Amino acid sequence: MSKKIILDVDTGTDDAVAIMIAALRPQFDVVACTTVWGNLPVANTTDNTLRVLQHIGRNDVPVYRGLDSPFGPMPTTDGGDDDQSGGRMHPPVLDLPPSESVAEATPAVEWLVATLRAATEPITLVPVGPLTNIAAAITLDPSIVEKVDEVVIMGGAHNFGNVTPSAEANIWHDPIAADVVFRAGFKRIVLIPLDATHDALITLDQAHELRALDTPAGRAAADCIQQRIEAHDASQPQPIPHSAAVHDALCIAYLIDPRVVPLTHLHVAVETSGPLTVGRTVMDIRGRGRQEPNTHVALSADRQLFFEIMRDTLAATS
């Protein structure tokens, strides 16, 4: 039986790769994509999501437009550029044809609450942008957490941030929402932070290999990854020359083959007010806080296995 998943996305370049990998795997039943602000305003993330799904022949996956501002107050500190070089990492419009489909009329948060209330089998949530929609949904109806078997989050960092020295962008954009989610009592939370995604860098040569697959998904993924590499090369070169993290896709790779990210069970909390550390995910690596672990955290990744999962999936057509 296929695993039911809901992708909550702020579709820029790495979300696009994640959507394609999830939508092309027969082991997944992608119930819907819900969109949220983050990399771009929600009008753009919704349009980009529709474009990606059409490009790979998956217009059957419905798209629900979500919230366009944070659940809680924005941080008072200045953030950086989300490891971008200007707007080059996430163009407002992906270089894909406009979709013939449109977003569903029901708002994403309303749809999430209704769908999870009615669910008769477990659903996996995969939020790879700010946690705004998820926090709003569980605030409206806290009981829906019982219908979720696993929440796989791209966000946070232990060793380094990308929007401030302390914080990763998805969490920093809406730390109150992230705090709500980590406290909500989900049965299982898996966190894929920068520590793991930057341990699974994709190189320009590998992007060329994806392009050589000559499938719609392979070509589009290569374009997205090459754009990410060019942005990094311009402002933040990575330890492996001409490479970039494809953060959100690592969440889908974990669902395909958990070996790609070894997990450590830790207590994770979100800093919501510190002027220097707002948005930081505080991971109790050594058990100093004496709080029960609440999150399975990936602190490393198997870079080669990640690429193999990506390549093998993008070779397929829908």
N, C-alpha and C positions, 0 to 999 in steps of 0.2 A: 504494500500500500504506500502511495506517495505521501511525503511529508508536506503538510500544509504550512505555507509561510506567507507572511505579510511583510513586504519591504517598505520601510519608511525612509524616504530618500530626499536629499536636497540636490537634485541631479546636476552635477558638473561632470568632470571627466572621469573620476574614479567611481562615482555612483553608476555612470553609464556602463562601465565594464562589469560592475557587480550585477546590475540588472540583466545584462546579456548572459552572464554565466548562470545565474539562477533560472532564467526563463528558458534556457536551452537544455537544462538537465531534466531528463524524464523522471528522476526520483523526487522532484519537487512539484507540488501543486501550488503555483504562485496565485494565491487567492486574490491579491490586488497589490498595487503600489499606492501608498499614500505619500503625498508630497508635503514638504515643509520648507520654510525659509532657511537660509544658512549660507551655503556657497554663493547663492544668488537670491533675489526676491522670489516668492513662491510662484508668481506668474511665469517666471523663467524656468524654475525647476519643474513645474508641471508640464510646460511645453516641451522641455528637453526629455522628460520621461516618456511622453507620448511619441516623440520622434524616435527614441531608442527602440521602443517596443514595435513600432511599425517597421523600422529598418530590419528587424530580425524576424518579421512575420508573426509577431505575438500581439496583434491588436485585440485579441480576445482577453487579455489581462486588463481589467478595469483600473482606472486611475482616479483617485479621489484627492481633490485639492485641500491642503491643510492650512495651518496657521502661518501668518506672515509677520509675526512679531513674537517676542519671547513671552513665555508663561509668567516669568518673574522679572523683577527690575534688571535692566542691563548692568553689566559691570561698570564701575566708575573709573577704572583704570583704562589707559589706552592699550589697545591690542595691536599686534603687528599685522602682517599680511597673510596669515594662515598658510605659511610656507610657500607663498606665491611670489611671483615677480609681477607686480601690478595685477592686471586682470588676465594675464596670459594662462594661468593655470585652469581657470574655469570661465570660458567665454560665455557671455549671456545667452547665446544661441549656439548649440552644437552644430557642427557642419554636417547635418543630416537633413534629408527632405522633410518639409512640414508634414505633420500627421494628418491623415484623413479623419481620425477619431478625435473626440473631445473628452474632457474630464467629465465624470459623472456629476449629477446635480447635487447629490448629498455631500455635505462637508465631511472631510476626512474624520474629524473627531467624533462626530455623530455616527458615522458609519462604523468606526472602530468599536464604539460602545455597543451598538446594536448587534454587530457581527459576533463579537466575543460573548455577549450575553446569550446569543442563540446557539453558540457552537456546541456540537455534540461530540466532538473529538478534539484533542489538543491542537493548538496552533502555535507556531513559532513566530515570534516577532523579531525582525531584523532592522532595527533603527540605525542608520548610518549617517545621520545628520544631527542637528540639535534635537534634544529629547522633548521638544515642545508639545507635539501632538500626543505623545505617550503619556506625559504628565497630565495633560488636560483630560484625556480619556479616563485615566484611573482616578482622577479627582472627582469626575462626574459619577463614576461608579467603581468604587474600590474592589467590588466583588469580581470584576472581570480578570483580575490577576490569576484567579483560580483556573481560568480557561487556557492559560498560556503555559506550555510545557517548558519553554526556554526563551530567554531574551538574549539575543546576540548583538552586542553594542560595539560599533566602532567609535572609540573615543577615549580620551584620557591619556595620561602618560605618567611614568614614574621617573625616568632619568632626565627628560628634557621636554619642554613644550615647543609648540610651533607658532602660537599666536602671541604668547608672552613667554618669558623664561620658565614659568611654572605651569602653564596651561596649554592644553590642546584645544583646537578651535571649536569642535562640536560641543564640548562641555562648557567652554568659556562663553560661547554665544548665549547660553541659557543655563547657568549653574543652578538656579532654583529648580528648574525642571529636572535636571539630572539628580539633584538631591531627592526630589520626590520619588523618582524612579528607583533609586538605590534603597530607599526606605520602604518601598511599597509591599514587600513581602513576596515577591515572585519566587516560584519554586527553584528556579535556576537562572542565574545571570552569568553570561560569559562576556568578558570585556576584552576587546582586541585593541590595545593602545598603541601609541607610536613606537614603543619599545619593540613590539612585534612587527609592525608594518615596515619599519625602517630596517628590520633584519631580513626582509623579503623583497629587496629592491629588484626591479625589473630593468634590464639594460636595453640600450638602443638596438643592439644585435638581436635581442629576444623580441623586441617590437617588430623588427624586420621579419623575423621568423613567423610571427603572427600574421603579418601582412601576406606572406607567401602562402598561407593557407588558402587564400583567395575565396574566402567566404564573406558574406556581409558582416558577420560579427567579427571575424578576424581583422578585416580591413578597418572597421570602425574602432575596435580596441587598439589597434596599432596607432591610429590617428590620435586617440585620446592619450595614450601612453607617451607618444612622441611629443605631444604638446606639454605634458607634465615634465618630461626630461628637459626640454628646451627652457621651460620656466625655471627649473632648478639650476640648470647650468648657468643661467643668467645671473642668479642672485644667491643661491645656496647649493653649490656643487656637493654631491654626495660622496661618501667614501669610495664607492665604486664609480669610476668615471662614466659619465653619460648614462645615468640611471635615475630612477625615481621610485618612490613608494606608490603603490596603487591601493591605498588604505582599505577602502570599502570592500573590494573584491576578496580580501583575505577572510572576511566574515563568511562569505559564501563558500570559500575553499574549506574552511573549518567544518561547515555543515556537510560538505561532500566527503572529506577525509580528515577526521579530528587529529590525525598524526601531524598535520601541518603546523599546529601550534600547541606545544606542551602547555598544560594549564597548571596553575598553582592556586589553591583555595586560600583566599585572603579576605580580610575586612577592608572594604573600600568606602571612603566617605568623600564628599565633595565640599571644598571650601567655597562658601557663598559670600564672604564679606571681607576677607583680608585684602588690604590695598595692594600688596605685592603678590598675593597668591590666589586671588579670586579665580575660580574655575579649575583649580588644581584638584586632581584625584589623589587623595592621600591613601596610599596603599601600605598597609601594616605588614611589611615584609618580615619583620622579626617578632611580631606578636607583642609589641610594647603596649598597645592599647588595651589588651586583654578583652577585646570584643570578639564575638563569634564571627568567623568568616561568613561573608555574604555574597562573594563573587569569585568566579573562576577566572583568573587573569592569565593572559598570554604575555609572557615577558620575552619570548624569543619565537623564531619561526624557522621552518625548513624552506629555504629560498628555492631550491631546485624542485621540491615537490609542489610548491605553490605554482611555479611556472608550468610544470607538467599538467597540473589540474586545469590551469587557464588554457593552455594550448590545446589539450585534448577536448575541452568543452567547446571552445570557439571554432574548432574544426567542423562542428556539426552545423546543420541547418535545421530550422524548426519544422 
